[in-house]
Amino acid sequence: MISPSATKILTEFKPRASLFGNTRVLLSTASFEEDKRGHYRRDVRGITTQCYPLKHRIPPGTWDTHMHVVDPQRFPVSPYAVYSPSKHTIEEAMSFESSLGIGKIVLVQPSIYGTDNSCLLEALRYVGPSRGRAVVVIDPTTIDAQTLADWHAIGVRGVRVNLKSVGKVLDERELAETLLQHAQVIRPFGWVLQVYISLDMVPMLQNVVPKLGVKLCIDHFGGPDLTTLDDKQHHVLSFNPYALPGFSALIALLQAGETYAKISAPYRLSKDEQYRDLEAMAREFLRVAPNRVLYATDWPHTRFAGTDIEPFTESCLRLCEDVPGLADRVFVRNAEEMMGENV
């Protein structure tokens, strides 16, 4: 017999079309729990989990591994910023995360602030070590070890090299030099090196990644440009992601074991309203490297104001539904392992 409170939830919940254009149920009727041997067992409940609102179905301990805060009035943006941002505070960020059932965040330095991490660091201190980590932007030639140590103490766990947001293109030698410089200064702290480049640049990473000595994380599905595809090409059953320049290299990096990829910011990458092309990419990521895929919201969706990320989150859950424990991997454990700690 269903309790009155459960009846209320079932009445209020309204299924919505998923980001990938599928309105079928999003989760199976069973959740899975890990036993002491690392195996997963089925935990059947009396009420099907897909009937609950999203915030009650997202895995406990979920990390939003990529989001930003900006406050241009208190923290002026770089004179080289490629766009003018609106104000999005850490209080607003945590309210948004709570609406999805997310309590833990990774603050990522946006391109508009360059190497001035003041806004991000203040937000990280506000969130505190139980709920927050951060990825900063640095000049590896001038940063000092004490500053890095101080940042590590409050929760910084990575540095970002962002080329795509500012339209910067490097040749293979320049990219390798840049990444090696960053890796050298963060290696003693066990931080991750996060890069945002276009997918066609990913093959340049294959030679340098084994030399870095740090984990690498690639933003936003690897940065593909899917805007030129026609409707037929977008279809998940006919779209072949291996036809994209750089995709095979990305898969090889994921399989090698030291590279992670974020499934995030689909609206930046494809013009297909159902994002069927990105679904094909995500399925392949999960097939070949389920321990190397991370979920993120990309809040506040800069330059794409008004985006509703809930359908995307629903779809990420759906993509994980057929493999026991996979949702916990993508939403929780992969982030913790990438950051090198259980947090």
Number of C-alpha atoms within 10 A of each C-alpha: 7 10 7 9 9 14 11 11 13 17 11 12 13 10 17 15 15 21 23 24 15 14 12 12 17 23 21 14 17 18 20 17 15 13 9 7 6 9 11 16 14 13 10 13 10 9 14 14 19 21 21 19 17 21 15 13 18 20 20 14 16 24 27 24 26 24 22 24 24 24 16 17 9 10 14 14 22 16 9 11 15 13 14 12 14 15 13 16 16 20 13 13 17 16 14 15 20 13 12 19 19 21 20 22 25 23 26 24 29 23 22 21 21 18 15 18 17 15 21 25 21 12 20 24 13 13 19 12 15 11 17 23 26 26 25 25 21 18 14 17 9 7 12 11 13 9 10 18 15 11 16 17 11 16 23 27 23 28 24 25 21 19 16 16 15 14 10 10 13 13 9 16 10 11 18 19 12 15 22 19 15 24 25 13 18 21 16 13 16 18 22 27 25 24 22 19 24 23 22 17 21 22 18 17 17 15 11 17 20 13 12 19 17 22 22 26 24 26 24 26 24 27 25 23 16 18 12 11 14 11 12 10 16 25 19 19 11 12 19 14 19 15 9 14 17 20 22 16 19 26 19 15 22 24 17 13 13 18 24 27 26 24 26 28 23 24 16 17 19 20 18 21 13 20 22 23 26 26 24 20 22 19 16 15 23 19 10 14 20 21 22 24 26 29 26 25 24 20 23 22 17 20 12 12 10 9 13 13 20 17 17 24 21 23 21 25 23 20 19 22 19 12 12 18 21 22 25 20 22 26 27 24 24 21 26 16 14 23 19 15 9 10 16
